[in-house]
């Protein structure tokens, strides 16, 4: 069943958010090393999802890579997003099948949407992302993915949409919200700790320079 297969697929994404937080506490997300590690983590997670997908027919698979790659780019930036997307593209090409071209296009669109939101978010860093915005982000990413399914070499597209649309527009945006909220909390904790350290350093400098 598609719902069971995709929920299993999405459960891997929840584990991803935990591992991402683990890396975030040890490797600075603003440094190249941290961005590379996050990109590798999200890319490997996308590959795991494609390894255990819902298969409509031979060569046409569905999984949670749109969520993985869009959130990776949104929260960790273009370097992490490119690394994750390249890994996902290479693996999708390796899997082959009639849906490989559509798969590559979906990966690219997920990265680009994540990048647009990342740049918008960084333009006004003091404005926090809301839950509604995360949900809308999920609807947009997966709505675009649904439209791109028109490029699939599948004869009965109406039947395909009947099978996929309820789950992809019903479950995927909520999954994006859930995992995005975890990543957002991690980002806010990181920024809070960073501000505390900066304050401590400023106080130390003031103390050392007081006559």
C-alpha positions as CSV (number, residue, x, y, z in Angstrom):
1,X,0.0,0.0,0.0
2,X,1.3,3.4,-0.9
3,X,0.4,5.0,2.5
4,X,2.3,2.4,4.5
5,X,5.3,2.5,2.1
6,X,5.5,6.2,2.2
7,X,5.0,6.5,6.0
8,X,7.9,4.1,6.5
9,X,9.8,6.2,4.1
10,X,9.0,9.4,6.1
11,X,9.9,7.7,9.4
12,X,13.5,7.7,8.1
13,X,13.3,11.4,7.8
14,X,12.4,11.8,11.4
15,X,15.5,9.9,12.3
16,X,17.4,12.2,10.0
17,X,16.4,15.3,12.0
18,X,17.9,13.7,15.1
19,X,21.2,12.9,13.4
20,X,21.3,16.4,11.9
21,X,21.0,17.9,15.4
22,X,23.8,15.6,16.6
23,X,26.1,16.9,13.9
24,X,25.0,20.4,14.5
25,X,26.2,20.3,18.1
26,X,29.6,19.2,17.1
27,X,30.3,20.9,13.7
28,X,29.5,24.6,13.2
29,X,26.8,24.9,10.5
30,X,28.2,28.2,9.3
31,X,31.6,26.5,8.6
32,X,32.4,24.5,5.4
33,X,32.9,21.3,7.4
34,X,29.5,21.4,9.0
35,X,27.8,22.2,5.7
36,X,29.5,19.3,3.9
37,X,28.5,16.9,6.7
38,X,24.9,18.0,6.7
39,X,24.8,17.7,2.9
40,X,26.2,14.2,3.1
41,X,23.7,13.2,5.8
42,X,20.7,14.5,3.8
43,X,22.0,13.0,0.6
44,X,22.4,9.6,2.2
45,X,18.9,9.9,3.7
46,X,17.5,10.6,0.2
47,X,19.3,7.6,-1.1
48,X,17.8,5.4,1.7
49,X,14.4,6.7,0.8
50,X,14.9,5.8,-2.9
51,X,16.1,2.3,-1.8
52,X,12.8,1.6,-0.1
53,X,10.2,3.5,-2.2
54,X,6.7,3.0,-3.2
55,X,6.9,1.6,-6.7
56,X,4.0,2.4,-9.0
57,X,5.4,0.3,-11.9
58,X,8.9,-0.9,-12.8
59,X,11.2,2.1,-12.9
60,X,8.7,4.6,-11.5
61,X,9.2,5.2,-7.7
62,X,8.0,7.6,-5.1
63,X,9.7,8.5,-1.8
64,X,10.4,11.4,0.5
65,X,13.4,12.9,-1.3
66,X,11.5,16.2,-2.1
67,X,11.2,16.8,1.7
68,X,14.8,15.9,2.4
69,X,16.4,18.0,-0.2
70,X,14.2,21.1,0.2
71,X,14.6,21.2,3.9
72,X,18.3,20.6,3.7
73,X,18.7,23.6,1.4
74,X,16.3,25.7,3.4
75,X,18.1,25.3,6.8
76,X,21.7,24.6,5.8
77,X,22.1,26.6,2.6
78,X,23.2,26.0,-1.0
79,X,26.5,24.1,-0.3
80,X,24.6,21.4,1.7
81,X,21.8,21.4,-0.8
82,X,24.0,20.9,-3.8
83,X,25.9,18.0,-2.1
84,X,22.7,16.3,-1.1
85,X,21.0,16.9,-4.5
86,X,24.0,15.6,-6.5
87,X,24.1,12.4,-4.4
88,X,20.4,11.9,-4.9
89,X,20.6,12.6,-8.7
90,X,23.5,10.2,-9.2
91,X,21.7,7.4,-7.3
92,X,18.4,8.1,-9.2
93,X,20.3,7.8,-12.5
94,X,21.9,4.6,-11.2
95,X,18.4,3.1,-10.4
96,X,17.4,3.9,-14.0
97,X,13.9,3.2,-15.3
98,X,11.4,5.3,-17.2
99,X,11.0,7.7,-14.3
100,X,14.6,8.6,-13.9
101,X,14.4,11.9,-15.8
102,X,11.3,13.0,-13.8
103,X,13.2,12.0,-10.7
104,X,16.1,14.2,-11.5
105,X,13.8,17.1,-12.3
106,X,12.0,16.7,-9.0
107,X,15.3,16.7,-7.1
108,X,16.3,19.9,-8.9
109,X,13.0,21.6,-8.3
110,X,13.1,20.7,-4.6
111,X,16.6,22.2,-4.3
112,X,15.7,25.4,-6.1
113,X,12.6,26.0,-4.0
114,X,14.6,25.4,-0.8
115,X,17.2,27.8,-2.1
116,X,14.7,30.5,-2.8
117,X,13.3,30.2,0.7
118,X,16.8,30.1,2.2
119,X,17.8,33.3,0.5
120,X,14.5,35.0,1.5
121,X,15.0,33.8,5.1
122,X,18.5,35.1,5.3
123,X,17.5,38.5,3.8
124,X,15.6,39.2,7.1
125,X,17.3,36.9,9.6
126,X,15.5,38.4,12.6
127,X,12.1,37.2,11.3
128,X,11.4,33.7,12.3
129,X,9.8,31.0,10.1
130,X,6.3,30.2,11.3
131,X,4.6,26.8,11.3
132,X,2.2,28.0,8.7
133,X,5.1,29.0,6.5
134,X,6.7,25.6,6.9
135,X,3.4,24.0,6.0
136,X,3.0,26.2,2.9
137,X,6.6,25.4,2.0
138,X,5.7,21.7,2.1
139,X,2.6,22.3,0.0
140,X,4.6,24.2,-2.6
141,X,7.5,21.7,-2.9
142,X,5.2,18.7,-3.2
143,X,2.6,20.5,-5.3
144,X,5.3,21.2,-7.9
145,X,6.4,17.6,-7.6
146,X,2.9,16.5,-8.5
147,X,2.8,18.7,-11.5
148,X,6.2,17.3,-12.7
149,X,4.7,13.8,-12.6
150,X,3.1,14.8,-16.0
151,X,6.5,14.1,-17.5
152,X,6.4,10.5,-16.4
153,X,6.1,7.8,-19.1
154,X,2.9,6.4,-17.5
155,X,-0.2,6.0,-19.7
156,X,-3.0,6.3,-17.2
157,X,-2.0,9.6,-15.6
158,X,-5.5,10.2,-14.2
159,X,-5.3,6.9,-12.3
160,X,-1.8,7.8,-11.1
161,X,-2.9,11.1,-9.7
162,X,-5.9,9.4,-8.0
163,X,-3.4,7.0,-6.2
164,X,-0.8,9.6,-5.3
165,X,-2.4,13.0,-4.7
166,X,-4.2,12.2,-1.4
167,X,-1.0,11.0,0.2
168,X,1.4,13.5,-1.3
169,X,-0.7,16.6,-0.6
170,X,-2.2,15.2,2.6
171,X,0.8,13.6,4.3
172,X,3.9,15.2,2.8
173,X,3.2,18.8,3.8
174,X,2.6,17.7,7.4
175,X,5.8,15.7,7.3
176,X,7.6,18.7,6.1
177,X,6.1,20.7,8.9
178,X,7.1,18.1,11.5
179,X,10.7,17.7,10.4
180,X,11.0,21.4,9.5
181,X,9.9,22.3,13.1
182,X,12.5,20.1,14.6
183,X,15.2,21.6,12.4
184,X,13.9,25.1,13.1
185,X,14.1,24.5,16.9
186,X,17.7,23.2,16.4
187,X,18.5,26.4,14.4
188,X,17.1,28.6,17.1
189,X,19.0,26.8,19.9
190,X,22.2,27.2,17.8
191,X,21.6,30.9,17.4
192,X,20.7,31.3,21.1
193,X,23.9,29.5,22.3
194,X,25.9,31.6,19.8
195,X,24.6,34.8,21.2
196,X,25.4,33.6,24.8
197,X,29.0,32.9,23.8
198,X,29.3,36.3,22.1
199,X,28.0,38.0,25.2
200,X,30.4,36.0,27.4
201,X,33.3,37.1,25.1
202,X,32.2,40.7,25.2
203,X,32.0,40.7,29.0
204,X,35.4,39.0,29.3
205,X,37.0,41.7,27.1
206,X,35.3,44.5,29.1
207,X,36.4,42.9,32.3
208,X,40.0,42.6,31.1
209,X,40.1,46.2,29.9
210,X,38.6,47.8,33.0
211,X,41.5,49.7,34.9
